Amino acid sequence: MIERALHRVAVLARPGVLPMEFGLVHELFRAVSDRYEIITCAAEPGMIRTSGDFSIVVARGPEVLASADTVIVPATHNPDDHLLDVPLTGPLGAAMDAIRPGTRIASICTGAFVLAAAGLLDGRPATTHWKYADEFRRMFPKVKLDPSVLYTDDGDVLTSAGGASGIDLCLHLIRRDHGAAVAAGVARQNMVPPHRDGGQAQFIRQPVTGDGESSTAAVRSWMADHLDQPADLEHLARRASMSKRTFTRRFRAETGMSPLQWLNAQRLDRARWLLESTDIPVDDVAEQSGFGTGAALRLRLRETLGVSPTAYRSTFSARPA
């Protein structure tokens, strides 16, 4: 039996690295250690201070980047981040130059400044923490910045907003590589939501907490349990004892998405899970996930993933969760 080579994920640590963002990459990919090899490196190996009251020792240098399949650049609390040379120079510039063409590169929070300074984001969609959006636009006017989303995926270059959106980005990468079931298993192990769509809003004014009159949580629960049933806005608002306008406004305030966007994301997740974990016909997958017909499901998968249901199943169904 031929052993499968592990996908090498290189985490580039820089002075002032945020412990949370640095650690979450290791924890999430380590949960599927039979598929990924996670290696920390630095432009200049040695003692690297973090944004906390401790430092880390990084033994590997930029040579790791030359052999990586995915490179992830977390944020730092480093004033020099916003004084980066454009294009990058010095050890950091040399490190970024060591990355092979075609390598998948991702950033978390202000790590996007490094990608932009290296010229990797020109003309491409990107995001960063909303707090730094104005500064980012001033420094990198050629980048199509959208500070309202959790993460962006432009194929070989991905960016995410601050903090916990790094979790969403890493789970998204695992989903891309190994399917929804594997990513859901990683999320369950780490007790985090299995999927938040990249287009969801960064800044949600009203957190999703209570089940009181002002919350749409009970209706979302009903929607998740009845994905195969029609759910028009009027019916959903009536279940919440709200007007359609109030329901839509509160739903978006609590989730960052419209009711239809949220419902379609849940239905797509259900369809992907059924394709991965069962061998039922595509038409049955479409019916059980709420798309109604196989044609509607095929169109949705083409629009969102660029593949047909059959191609998706053949790619992921043989990979155990």
Summary of the structure (lengths in Angstrom):
residues: 321
radius of gyration: 20.9
end to end distance: 20.8
largest distance: 61.2
contacts: 1033
relative contact order: 0.09
helix: 46%
strand: 15%
